[in-house]
Amino acid sequence: QVQLVESGGGLVQAGGSLRLSCAASGRTFTTYAMGWFRQAPGKERDFVAAINWSRSSTYYTDSVKGRFTISRSIAKNTVYLQMNSLKPEDTAVYYCASRGRPLSYGTLSNTWEYDYWGQGAQVTVSS
């Protein structure tokens, strides 16, 4: 089992920045990828960004490219999401996810590709 704990959410004005962190504990040696998803009220959980844990290659949804950066620290078993130029439409609960199986044919942008989830961190962007 892997436990994920997010931190760093909060309230920020449009144009501002926030940095989310997600610390993993437990069977972290089986981590193959980690990702960030977000869910706004009444909407589905959507992909934001992902990182291949060994190769450090990154993937983003189009709406955050150029504004968000995902990174990881293997030593700390932590994944980060730096969010700049925030917009009101970025308001959501942000969830960290971890994949404990070898990578296959997926794109890391689907919820079913992940095995463990954090509790979520609220990000609110005011206009």
C-alpha positions as CSV (number, residue, x, y, z in Angstrom):
1,Q,0.0,0.0,0.0
2,V,1.0,3.6,-0.6
3,Q,-0.3,6.6,1.3
4,L,-0.4,10.0,-0.4
5,V,-0.7,13.3,1.5
6,E,-1.2,16.6,-0.4
7,S,-0.4,20.0,0.9
8,G,-0.1,23.6,-0.3
9,G,-3.6,24.4,-1.4
10,G,-5.3,27.6,-0.6
11,L,-6.9,30.8,-1.9
12,V,-5.1,33.0,-4.4
13,Q,-6.0,35.9,-6.7
14,A,-6.1,35.4,-10.4
15,G,-2.6,35.7,-11.8
16,G,-1.0,34.4,-8.6
17,S,0.9,31.2,-7.9
18,L,0.6,28.1,-5.7
19,R,2.7,25.1,-5.2
20,L,1.1,21.7,-4.3
21,S,3.1,18.9,-2.8
22,C,2.3,15.3,-2.5
23,A,4.3,13.1,-0.1
24,A,4.2,9.3,-0.6
25,S,4.9,6.7,2.1
26,G,4.6,3.0,2.3
27,R,5.6,0.8,-0.7
28,T,7.0,3.7,-2.7
29,F,9.7,1.5,-4.3
30,T,6.9,0.3,-6.7
31,T,6.1,3.8,-8.0
32,Y,6.1,4.0,-11.8
33,A,4.3,7.3,-12.3
34,M,2.5,10.0,-10.4
35,G,-0.1,12.4,-11.5
36,W,-2.3,15.3,-10.6
37,F,-6.0,15.5,-11.3
38,R,-8.6,18.1,-10.4
39,Q,-12.3,18.1,-9.7
40,A,-14.6,21.1,-9.7
41,P,-18.0,21.0,-8.1
42,G,-20.5,18.9,-10.2
43,K,-17.8,17.9,-12.7
44,E,-15.7,14.8,-13.3
45,R,-12.2,14.4,-12.1
46,D,-9.9,15.6,-14.9
47,F,-6.3,15.0,-15.7
48,V,-3.9,17.9,-15.1
49,A,-0.3,16.6,-15.3
50,A,1.8,13.4,-14.8
51,I,5.4,12.4,-14.5
52,N,7.2,9.1,-15.3
53,W,8.9,8.4,-12.1
54,S,12.2,6.9,-13.5
55,R,12.6,8.9,-16.7
56,S,11.1,12.2,-15.4
57,S,9.2,12.7,-18.6
58,T,6.2,14.9,-18.1
59,Y,2.7,15.2,-19.6
60,Y,0.1,18.0,-19.3
61,T,-3.4,18.8,-20.3
62,D,-3.6,21.6,-22.9
63,S,-5.2,24.1,-20.6
64,V,-2.3,24.2,-18.2
65,K,0.7,23.9,-20.6
66,G,3.1,26.8,-20.0
67,R,1.5,27.7,-16.6
68,F,1.9,24.5,-14.5
69,T,5.0,22.4,-13.9
70,I,5.1,18.9,-12.4
71,S,8.3,17.7,-10.8
72,R,9.4,15.1,-8.4
73,S,12.0,14.3,-5.7
74,I,12.9,10.6,-5.6
75,A,14.8,11.1,-2.4
76,K,11.8,12.6,-0.7
77,N,9.2,10.4,-2.5
78,T,7.4,13.7,-3.3
79,V,5.7,15.1,-6.4
80,Y,5.1,18.8,-6.9
81,L,2.8,20.9,-9.0
82,Q,3.9,24.5,-9.4
83,M,1.0,26.5,-10.6
84,N,1.6,30.0,-12.1
85,S,-0.7,32.5,-13.8
86,L,-3.7,30.9,-12.1
87,K,-7.2,31.5,-13.4
88,P,-10.6,31.3,-11.8
89,E,-11.3,28.2,-13.9
90,D,-8.4,26.4,-12.2
91,T,-10.5,26.4,-9.0
92,A,-11.0,22.8,-7.9
93,V,-10.0,20.1,-5.5
94,Y,-6.6,18.8,-6.7
95,Y,-5.8,15.1,-6.2
96,C,-2.5,13.4,-6.2
97,A,-2.3,9.9,-7.7
98,S,0.3,7.1,-7.8
99,R,0.7,4.2,-10.2
100,G,2.1,1.0,-8.7
101,R,2.2,-1.1,-11.8
102,P,4.6,-1.1,-14.8
103,L,3.6,1.4,-17.5
104,S,1.9,0.0,-20.5
105,Y,-0.3,1.3,-23.3
106,G,-2.0,4.2,-21.3
107,T,-1.3,7.8,-21.5
108,L,-1.2,8.5,-17.8
109,S,-4.2,10.8,-18.3
110,N,-6.9,8.5,-17.1
111,T,-8.0,7.9,-13.5
112,W,-8.0,4.1,-14.1
113,E,-4.3,4.1,-14.7
114,Y,-3.6,5.0,-11.0
115,D,-3.7,2.8,-8.0
116,Y,-3.5,5.2,-5.0
117,W,-5.0,8.6,-4.4
118,G,-4.6,11.4,-1.9
119,Q,-7.3,13.1,0.0
120,G,-7.3,16.2,-2.1
121,A,-6.3,19.8,-1.7
122,Q,-8.6,22.7,-2.3
123,V,-7.4,25.4,-4.7
124,T,-9.5,28.5,-5.1
125,V,-8.6,31.3,-7.5
126,S,-10.6,34.5,-7.1
127,S,-11.1,37.0,-9.9
